[in-house]
Amino acid sequence: MRFIISITLILLNSPSVFSQDWTGISDCGTYKVSGVARSAKNGLVIVVNEKSKSEVTINVPLQNEALLAPYVDMALEASLIFTKKSQGSKVEGTIKEIKSRVPNPINPMDTGIKLISKAKCK
């Protein structure tokens, strides 16, 4: 029993369990995005850190919705290109590559956005 309590306390105190504050896209370029595809009022979107204070909604251009459609309500990992800096939780990115992923049941916050390569902003 002590072992289970110890493991639980370690996981709860681990910084990877808690989401980081979202400050927006500070650099343009290619990003690796892990999230979930969802259907929204204005089309299909990718949601990162869903149902948390740091939730980010990434809109995709209309021509990219066909690439995103097979992944609706599924966990995914995508390579996205951001051409504009953004402040806030709603951004737009163009899909370069996309694939499904298996979410980590031990770490429900295994989603995120990571810069892969920088580019000039438009």
Stockholm file with secondary structure:
# STOCKHOLM 1.0

chainA/1-122         MRFIISITLILLNSPSVFSQDWTGISDCGTYKVSGVARSAKNGLVIVVNEKSKSEVTINVPLQNEALLAPYVDMALEASLIFTKKSQGSKVEGTIKEIKSRVPNPINPMDTGIKLISKAKCK
#=GR chainA/1-122 SS CHHHHHHHHHHHHCTTTSCCCCCCCCSCEEEEEEEEEEEETTEEEEEESTTSTTCEEEECCGGGHHHHGGGBTSEEEEEEEECSCCCSSEEECEEEEEEECCCCSSCTTCCEEEEEEECCCC
#=GC SS_cons         CHHHHHHHHHHHHCTTTSCCCCCCCCSCEEEEEEEEEEEETTEEEEEESTTSTTCEEEECCGGGHHHHGGGBTSEEEEEEEECSCCCSSEEECEEEEEEECCCCSSCTTCCEEEEEEECCCC
//
